[in-house]
Structure formats: structure tokens, C-alpha cells
């Protein structure tokens, strides 16, 4: 993995003339886990899509760049709420997909090792259909690790999981993605409170940074600071309109 | 019901009894799935036999099942080669339908221009009754076998084209995005994403096309006749009707039906084998 760059995005986006997000400035520090917290519909996912080069039908007036000045293409991995696994491939083949597309030799051994690392040693031959939601997200995480990209964009990847699977997945992700520039879009204050080394609040009027507690992330889900911070974030969310 | 009855209902032995009852019910259903249609068949054939013998129906109006069975055995030397001829025509038509349908579907999804230019004509070709086209084919296509093949192909290829086109277009957009991030080429998108996504749709089309290819082959034999194909099952049937050989006519008809059933069964098997590991349509609910 090459050095993880910082991310900057500034500008405004519209689709078919209607605004998606107004003029804003986003700064994501290099090699850290940044949570972009905000209510639904303020354009959080659009910010991610622009950084991932998935603009599509969007009209974006501004810049989305890496801190080191080099293009982001080929340095970004994405995990979304849907696991984005190919239903016809087993877990190992799903993890290998990127390598196959690049024409690399089959790296099944490495894929197996990564699946083992995310706790799926017994499920390497199973197809997504035979796995639980949490297990599928683990496969997606193993695939992200396989890609070994310095920038990882997370679009509410844990929101479809039950509370326990979510907490386990958050810990695992924080562990295995450490050192990369992670931009994690979420609408869940509890999640941002646990994971964010930087927490940014996105509202219709722009992005504001919120001071985070001293304890290192991932913070314990039941620690008083975490819960207090969660309350603080939720209050901020409630007060913005 | 007494109170003691309700209190014991939650205990283990009752659950076992329930399980056993469910098991028995499943077994009964399994047996019934075979037994009931077989029973219907036996009763129908028996009624047919009784009607023909008791009312002394002449064999050129309705031959009895015994006569049909007799023809099936005695004329086997004639019917079996006919079966091979019709079978070959059907399978060739289906093969070309698959090649043509899939190629066109890929062309349509890869190029908007190709779709806009040719799709209306594919529809026209499909909605025009093949019986009306067949005599024209006979005139313009010199080789009668090719004419018959074209006739069967026209009927069979459209469901494959239409289904495969829909399948190739219904790729999950989120997976498309993933492939964009991977920097996949156009060919890789087709090979690794669109093609597997389209497979269930294609197989659905194949099931329909299998039956239609046989219908097309029969129509071709009727209209173009034995000149092109040799004496197939449909030509045999037609000829038997001219000769009032109704035993043979029914024997040929039964063989055509059986062939249709076998084609359907084989297509279903192919579909199952291709999909049972991952697709919703083939997965058992837990």
C-alpha cells in the first residue's frame, strides 16, 4: 500500500438543475478514520461518490483531490450498505475479483488468508446467499483489504447489521483499516462516537468539525466518554435543520 | 378436550409426533405428485378404450389406444427415423436461435444505434405468423432444408433475444459502480458482470425457445413438406392422415408430444444445474 493521502473536496453539486449540496469544504486528514455524520438527504453519499469517481449524471462545480496532488483513480476502495458481492461467486472468488480483473495471477492463498483474518475461515467456499448479513460484510471487508487501496470510502456499511454484529464489525474494521485514509459516511451518532478520529458534521449549510474525546478510536461502546460524545453528537444533529 | 390434553401438548413426545406427522405428509405429497397424474392417465386411456370398443367407433374417426400402441410398435421402423429428422431440425434451430439471439442481444446492449436500428424488425419478424412466412421461404430459399431451418429458427430466436437483452440490461447499478472503481474494461463488464446477471433470464428464454423450436419444426414440415427435411414426424402425421391411417397419426402425435416434454425437461435441468448454487429461483427457502 502506498502512503495514504489526505482528501479535499470543495464545491457544489447539482443534478438536473436541483442542488444536492451547496458550496462546502471537506478536509479529510491523511491516514485517519474520519466520520462524516449527517441526516439523510444532505448529500453525504454524493460526496463519497465524487471522491470515488462515480459522478455519473451529477454536475459538480469544484474539485475533489488528494493531498499529495496525484489523481485518486485506482487508489480508492468502496464499501457500501449493500455488500456488493457477486451472488454467483463464492467468498474466495469475490475477494479475488479485483485481482482477476487486473489480470493478476490467481491469489487464492492470499484471499483465504484475508478471509481468515476477518473470521471467515470456515466459509471460504460459500456463496453470499449462504452467509449472514454480517458475514457478507466481512467478505466485503476482506475484498477491500485484498485491494489494498490507501483510501477507503465507507457508505454506511454497518447500518443493515444487528447491534452485536455491527459492534463486532466496527472493531474489526477499525483494526484492519488502521493507517489508511478512511472516510466513513454515517447517520448514526453512536457509530461516529465510537469510530471517528475526526468527526465532521454535514448539514445543508455546510460541514463543521466537531471536537472528539481524548480516548483513541475505536472507543468502547459502553465507556462514559463514548456515550457522552454520542449524546453530544445527537444533540448537534437535532439542533441543525 | 380435557385440561390434561392441553398441558401435555407442549412436551417433547408431542413435538416428535408433530414431526412424524409432517414427515408423513411430505411423503404423501411426494407420492401423490407421481401417483395422481399417472392415475389420470390410466383412467383416461381406459375410458378412451371403453368408449371406442363399446360404441364401436370406426378407427378412421378415433383409433383406440390398443391400435395406437400397435402402430407405435409396428411402424417403429418408420417412426424412429422420422423422430431423428424432426429432432435434428428442432435442435439445430434451437442452437442457431441461441447463437443468433445471444449475439443480437449483446449487440443491442453494447450499441444503442444497433438496437434502435434493428429491434423493430426483430419484433416484426416475431409477430408475423410463421405459417404465413413459410411458403415465401420455400420460394426464395433454394435449399428446402435451410428453408425449414429458417422457419423454426424465426419462431425460436425471439424469446432468447428478448430475455437476454432484458437480462444484460438489468445488472445491479451498485455492482456497475464497483466495476468502475476496479477500472474494468467494457469487455470485462460484459464477461464478469452482465453475462452472469443475464444468465437466469437467458435460461428462462431457452426454456420457451425449446418448445417453440419444435413448433417451428412441425410447422416447417407441414408447409415445406418432406422435400426439404425428409420424412419427419409431422410429415409422417400428415401423410398418415391422407391415408386414413389414424393409428399411425396418433402414434406420431404422441411422439411429438413426448419430444416436447423431453426438450422441456432437459432445458429445465440445464437451468437448474446452472443456477441452483446461487440464484433465488433455484434456492430452497429455509
Interface residues (C-beta under 8 A of the other chain):
Chain A: X49 X52 X53 X54 X73 X74 X76 X77 X78 X80 X82 X84 X86 X87 X88 X97 X98 X100 X101 X102 X127 X128 X129
Chain B: X174 X175 X177 X178 X179 X180 X181 X182 X183 X184 X188 X192 X193 X196 X199 X277 X278 X279 X283
